[in-house]
Amino acid sequence: MTTEARRVIADLKELKARTGTERGAQRVAWGPVWRDARAWFRGKVAEIGLSVEQDAAGNLWVTLAGAASSATHERVIAFGSHLDCVPSGGWLDGCLGVVTGLEVLRQFAKAAERPPVTLKLVDWADEEGARFGRSLFGSAAAAGTLKLEDVRTLKDRQGALLVDALGENGIDLDRVLEAHESFKAMDLRAYLEVHIEQGPVLEAMGKGTGVVIGTFGVERHMIRFTGQAAHSGSTPIAMRRDAFLAAAETALACREIAKRHSKPGAGVVCTVGVVDVEPKFVTAIPGACNISLDQRALDPATLAQMHREAHEASERIARENDVEVAWTSLLRIEPRPFDPRLLELCEEAVREETGEATRLPSGPLHDASEMAAVVPTVMLFSSSARGLSHCKEEDTPEPHLEATIDAFLRLVRKTVAEVAKAT
């Protein structure tokens, strides 16, 4: 293990001890533990001799100016991830990218000469959306895709408004999109991110590090089936208008749609994660049922076809069960393939470190998903033990972490050289 990788892992364990409990990590965005994690981060940055700036969306930026930077021209490479996590989450999700970025800055800051391009480390605000349901808040604001009216009325489970939680953290919702203006002012040439896979693919292949070719596009909807509640003892099966059975059949049909569209090397996924029946007692036939549907694919045409087929299936099944169906869109994100040249550099870095370079897509969304739409982007994955994430059991074997950290440091150096030689 290199000294650099050892230091990153030690920092990660320090952060875990400071912001976790026996139930796991507690760095939920906009809350006190998250603020404490950011205070720890500021202290680490100060040790390097640098400072932290917060933009209008709450993203934290650390800048190491390049040798060629000036008031009129400053080519920039950015890298980072997020310190926030889900409640009782894991010790690596998100923070691996931020803490590895700290080590990048350490290495360049202590060098005899400044880097030929400017380096920026970013801790994106509220990647998870764990409290208010809007994932990628900070990176979407920077990319210019966040719509304020979509988030203005968001509440957490206790009824607190997002706008008030932002205020507690010194952020004015009406000024959040100023983060996009400051982002556009950078001459950003590349965005790099390292993250744990959060799935079982690398481990199943016996690989510790992977090159991410892009993030899946997402079609996420709430589907409501409306039938008629009635007494379960007195209503014959043939005369029922059971909303839950229509919802259940639709969920199974969507699974079959995903199976049909999955191909070797091009898998797709679909998930029904919410099922809510009404009136919800044991002697009543469900008169209404809401289910969520989350469909993901890397190919946009495949994703669109999956969505059409799911819509058609729900309407057919609703007719067969004598119920009505209505769809409400929750989220739509286009697939984000990563930059071809950065993919080449990433493969080189991983191959030099591990002897091979496995490519795979990312099913989960990341801040890199937002960045890929506006700047050349690439990601590195480290394997996840048993494929687990968003839970206290999340882990990665240290040899895999070490190799991935060292591969990322190689990737940054290669990207610096690439951008420096570009005209």
N, C-alpha and C positions, 0 to 999 in steps of 0.2 A: 504494500500500500504506500502511495506517495504521501509526503508530508501534507500536501494540499488536501488530499482526500481525507486524511485523518482529522485535519482541522475542521473541515466541513461537517463530518460526522459528529465530532465533539460539540460543535456549535448546535447542531440539531438536537443532540441529547440534552444540552443545557436549556434550550428553548422548551423541550418536552417537559423537563422537570419544573420549569417555571410556570407553564401555562396549561399543564395537564393534571388530571386526577386519576384515581383508580378506574374511572369510567372512560378515560381517554382525553383527547385534546378538547379544550373549551374556548378556542379562539373565534367565536362567532362574531361576524362583522358588526360593527357599531357598538359593541358592548365593552365592558371594563377589561376583560381578559385580553381581548383583541388590542385594546389601547395599550395594555401592558406589554404585549408582544411587540408592538411598534416602538414602545419606549426602549425595549431591549435592542431592537434593530437600530434605533438611532444611536445608542451607545456603541454598538459595534462599528457603525459607520464613523463615529467620532474617533475611534481608535485608529482608523486608517488615515485620519487627517482630512476627512471630507465632511460635507454637510448634507442634510436632507431637506428637500423642498416638497411641499404638498400642493397639488394643483386643485382646481375648483371642484373636482369630483372626489377628492380625498385620496387620490393616488399619490404615493411617495416616490420621489425621483432623487437619485444620487448621481452626480455628474463628475466624471474625471475627464477634464478637457484634454483634447489631443494637441499634439505639437503644431499642427497646421490650422488650428481653430483661430478664428478672428471674429470681429463683430459682424462681418458680412458673409462669412462662409465657414461652416462647421459640419463636416460629414459625420454622421452619428450611427453607431451600432447600439441597439438597446437589447437588454435581456432581463429576465425576471420571471415572476409568477405571483403568488399571493400568500400572505400570512394567515388569512382567515380560513376557517374550517367549518364543517358541520358540527352540531352538538355531539359531544362524545365521539369525536372523529379520531383520525390517525395522526401519528407523529411526523409523517412525511408529506402528506398531501398538500401540495402548494408550496409549503415552506422549503422543500428541497431546492426548488428553483431560485428562491430569494437568497437562501444561505449559500448556495453554490455561487450565485452572483456576487456575494460579498467576497468570496475567495478570488474571483476574477479580478475585482478591483484591488484587492491586496497585492496580487502578483504584479499588476501593471503599475500600481502606485509606488512600489518599492524598486522598480526598475530604474536603471541609470538615466534613461530618457523617457519622456512622455510618449504614449502611443501615437501613431501617425493619424489616428482618427479619434473622435470623442466617444467615450463609453458612457452609457447611462444604464443604471440598474433601476428597475421599477418594481414596487410592491403594489399591485393592482388592488383597489378597494372592492370588497364584497364580490369576489368571483363566484362564491357558492350560492348566494341568494338564499341562504338557509333560513333566515328570519322572516324576510318579506317576499320571497318567491321570485325575485328578479335576479337571475344569474348574470354574471359578467357586467356588473353595474359600472365599475370604473373603466374597464377597457372599452366598453360600448360607448361611454361618454367621450373618451379620447378619440375613438374611431368615428364618432359622429352619428352613430346609429341609435343611440338612446333617445326615446321619445318621452319627454317630461310628463305629458298628459297620461301616458300609460302607467306611470309609477306614482303620480301625485296622491292617489287615494289608497295606495297599498297599506295594509295593516298586518301586524303580526298576530299570533294567536291570542294575545292578551288585549288586542284592540288598539295597540299603540301604532301611530302613523309613522311611515318611513320618513316623511318630511320632518317630523319632530326628532327622530333618531339622528338624522343628518345634522340637525341643529345642535344636538348634544355634542357632536363631533366637529363643530365649527364650520359646517357646510351648509350653504344656502342653495336649496334645490333650484331656484330660479337662475342661479349662476353656474350650475353644474356644467353646462355645455361650453363654458369658457375653457374647459379642459381640452376641448376639440381645437380651439383656436391656438392654444399653446402647443398642442401636439403637431398641428400643421406647420407651425413655425420651425420645427426641427427639420433638418435635412437628413431624415432617417433612411438609411440604406438597407438595414436588415434588423429583424427581430428574432431572437433565439430564446428557446425555453426548454428547460429540462424538468421532467415530471415523472412520478411513478406511473406505471401503466394503468393501475386500478382494475385490472382484469387478469385472466388466467393464461393468455395466449403465449407470452414469452416463457413463462414457467413450463407450460406444456411442451414447448419446443426445446426446452433445456437451454434457453438463452437468458443472459443477464441484462443485455442492453439491446435496444431496438431503435431503428430510424423510422420516424413517423412521417408517412407520406401525405397526411392530411386529416382533417376532422370530418366526421359524418355530418351531413345535413340533417335537420330535424323537422318533422311535422308533428306538432303536439296539439291535441284537441281534447275537449270535454264533450262527450256524447250523452245526450239525455233521451231516454226511452220513457214514454208516457203511456200507460195502459189504464187499468182501473183496479183500485184496491177493493177487495171483497173478502168475505169470510172464508177461511181455508177449509172449514169442514163442510160447508153447504154448497160450494161452487164446483160443479163437475169440471174435470180437466179440460174437456173439449170446449167449455164455455168461458174459460179464463182469458184475461188479457194481462198476462204476467210480464211486467216490464223487465224483471230481473232475468228471466229465461232468455228474452231477446238480447239483453246485454251480454249474457254468458255465451250465447251462440256467436255473437259478433266477436267477442274476444277470441274464441277458438278459431273463427274464420280468419282473423287477422294473423294469428300464429301461422296458419297454413299459407297465407299470402307471403309472409316472411320466408318460410321454408322454400316456396317456389322460386323466389327471387334470389336466394342465396346460391352462390357459385363458388367453386374452389378459388380461394384468394380474393373473393369479393362478397363476403358475408354481409347480411343486413340483419337488423333486429327490430322487434316491436315489443312493447310492454304495456300491459294494462295494470297500472299501479294504484288506482283509486277505484273503489266500488262502494257506492253509497245508495242504499235502498230506502224507500219510503212506503209505508209508515214505520217500518222497522219494528214489528213485534211478531211473535211466533205464530199467531193464529190469523195473520193477515196475508193475503196475496199481495206481493209488491205492486203498488200502483204506479210507481216511478222508480227509475234507477239511473244514476249518473255513473259513467265510467270514464276514466282518462285513457287516452291512446297516445303513445309516444312511438313514432316510427323513425328509423334512422338508416341512412345509406350514404355511401361515398359518391355514388353516381347520381347526378340530379335527375336524369330521365327515369332511373329506377325508383327513386324516392317519389317522384310525381305519379308514376304508375301504381306504386303501392298505395298511395293515398287515394287515388281514384277507385281502385279495387276495394279498399276498405269502406269507402263511402257507398259504393254500389252494394256491397254485402250487407251493410247495416240497413239499407232501405229494403232490400229483399227480405231480410230476416224480420224486420218490423212488420211488413205486410203479412208474412206467414204467421206471426203471433198476434195480429190484430192490434198493434200498438203504433204509436207515432214516434218519430226519431228526429232530433235536431242536433246539429253540430255547432260548437263554438270554438274558434281558434284560440289557442293559448300562446303558441310560439311557432314561428317559422324561421329557420335559418338555412341558408344555402350551404351545400357542401363546400369545404374550404381546402382545396388541394394546396400543398406547400410548394415553395419556389424550387424549380428544377436545379438551378445552380447551387443553391444552399443544400439541397438534398445530396448532391454530389459531394460537397465538402463534408457534410455530416457523415456520409458513408465512409469517406476516407478516414475521418477521425475515429469512427467506431472500429473500422477494420484495423487501423494501426494499433489500437488499444487492445482489441479482443481477438483479432485474426479473422473476423467475419463481420458482415453487416446485414442483419435481418431487417426487412422492411415490413411495416404493418400500419394500418389506419388506426385512428383513435375514435372509439365510439363515444366516450364522454366529450363534452365541450370543454374548451380551455380558453384562457385569454388570447392564446394564439389564434383561436378561431376568428376573433374580431380583428386581430392584427393582420391576418392573412389577406383580408379584403383590401387593405390599404398600404401594405409594405411587404417586401419579400420576407418570408417567414419559414422557419423550420423548427421541429421539436425532436428531442431525444427522450426515450422512455427507459426507465429501469424497471425490472420485473417486480411484480407484487406477489408475495408469498400467498399461496392458495387463491390468488386472484382477489383478495379482500382489500377493500378500502371503505372509507366513510364509516369506520368502526374502530374500536380500541385495539382490535387484533391486527390491524394493518401493519405490515412489516415488509422489509426487503432484506435478503441476505447481505451482510456487509461486503463480501467480495463483489457482489453485483453493484452495490452502491458505489464502491470504490472505482470500479471500472467505468461506470457511467459518469461519475464526477470527472474523472481524468479525461474521458472522451469529450465531455463538454468543454473543458478547458482547452483541449486541442481544437475543437470546433471554433471557439472564440478567436484563437490565434489565427486560424486559417481564414476566418471571415475578416478579421482586421487586415490581413495581408491582401485579401481580395479587394476590399473596399479601398484600401490605400492606393492600389495600383490603377483603379478605375479613374477615368477622366471625368 
